[in-house]
Structures are given as structure tokens and as C-alpha cells.
Amino acid sequence: MQFYKRQSVAEVALYLDFAADDSYTPQRLSIKSGPGLRHDLREVKAVSLPEVEGRFTGWLRIPLHAPAKRGMQRFLRTDYLQVSVSYMFSNGRDLHIRGAHVLGPELSAQPVMEHRMPEWQTPEMFVGAHVR
């Protein structure tokens, strides 16, 4: 995935269905990041699904942020993000990833401004209150 400008990425979520896909399900994958395809991409996170735990259906969430220090989390800032699959169950040749989400930092941590209409108290305010 290539972004228009540098973005903060908190996690990547992949939807896998081992029951329906069997050998098409990835077992080892890595997330790579960098300024673009023409530059070297560095591996940010490597994920390996063991044979027993890999037999599931649902969202595999891969966090990409650093642990919180002093109450602040550091998120991955990138222009280009790549999901690379290196091995699949039963040595499959094709790949099935049923869904993918790239998630940024939560906006709920920011304070929400409360918007209310002002109280109408003067005659001048009542004049402009009606739309024709």
C-alpha cells in the first residue's frame, strides 16, 4: 500500500479463514515499511502462525506500534507498507487473504468538542433565526 503522504499506522488486520482455504492460508508473513518500492524496505514485524494455533477463522491483528513510554505510544510513520507472505500451510501455491485493514491511531483519545446552539436571548438573534 502506498500512501499519498507519510501516515501513522497502528496495526494491520488480516482476515483469514483456515476452514475454507486450508493450504491457501499463510503461515509466515512479514510487514515491511519504507519510503517506496525503489528504496530498500525494512522488516518491521514478522509473524509466524504455529500449526495448531493457525487453524482459525477471523481477524489476525498485527500491532505495529512501540510500547507506551511516559504515557505516549509511538506509531509507525511510513509512505509505503508491504505484507509479504513467505510460507503457507501444506506448502500451498496460491494465497487467500479474505480481507485487510490498515488502522491508524485511535481518534477517540482526542477530546471531543461539544457543539451546541447558543441560547436565543436578544431580538436581533430572533430576526436571523428563520430561514425563508
N, C-alpha and C positions, 0 to 999 in steps of 0.2 A: 504494500500500500504506500503510495506516495502522497504526501500532504502538500498543499499549496505553500504553506509556511510552517516553520517549526512548531510542533504541538507537544503538549504534555500528555503522556499515556500512562494510565494507572494499571491497566490489566488487559489481557487478551482472553476472550472466552470462545471456545470452540465446542460445537455441538457434535457429539459422536454417538453412534448407535451400533454397538457391537452385535446385538442380537440380529439386526437386519443386514449388516455389512460383513461380519465375520473377518475374512482375511484382508478386507479393504480398509480396516481400521488402523490408524497409525499407532505404533508402539513407542517410537523415539522421535522426538521433534525438538527443534530449537528455534528460538526467536532471535533474529538478527536485526541490528539497527545501524544507521549511518546517514551520511548526508545525501546519498543517492546511489544508483546502481553502478555508476562508473567509478565510484570510490570503494575502498575496502569496507565491507560491512563487518561489524564486530558482534560476536555472540553475546547476547545479554542474559539469556536464560536457556537452559537445557532441561527438558522434561522427558522422563522415561516412565512408561506405564508398565508395571510388572504383569506377568501373565495372569495372575489371579485377580488383581485389582483392576486390570484393564477391561474386564468383561462387565461393562456398564452401559447404560443409556442415559445421556444427559449432558449438561454443560460442564466442560473441563475449564476451570478458571485458572489462569496463569498470571499471578501478580508480578508486576514489573517495577514496583516502587521500592525504594530503600526503606529500612526500618525507621520508625519515627525517632528523631533526636530533638530533645528540648521541645516536644510537642508539635514539631513540624515534620511532614513527610516529604521526601524528595522523589519526584516523579521523573520518569524517563522523558527527556526532551529530544525529539527526533524529527527528521524530514522524511525518512523512509523506513518502513518496517517490513520485515520479511519473515514468514513462517516456513521453515524448511523441515521436511519430513525425511529422516534418514533410514527408518526401518519400519516395516508393518508386520502385523501378526501373520503367522503362517507364510511368511515370505511372499506376501501378495504383490501383484504388479501394478494394480490400479489403486486409486486412493479415493475414499469417500469421507469428506468432512461436510456435514449437512448444514452447518451454519457457523458464522464467525462474527464476532463483535469486537471492536476495539473501543475500550472505555477510557474516558478521561477522568480527571479528578472530580470528586463529587461537588456539585454546586450547592448542596444543602448545608455545607459548612459555613457558607457566607450568610450574613444576616439578611433577612428578607425585609424590604421596606414595606411598610403598611400604607396603602393608598386609600384615602377616604376623601369624600367630597366635603368642602368646607360648609359650615353652618351658614345658611342664608339669614343675615341679620338686618341689612340695610335695604331701603327701597331701590337703590342703584343696582344691587345684586339681583333683585327680583326682576328687573327690566330685562336683563340679559339671560335670564333663566329659561326662557321659552324659545324654541326653535320653530320657525314658520315653514 
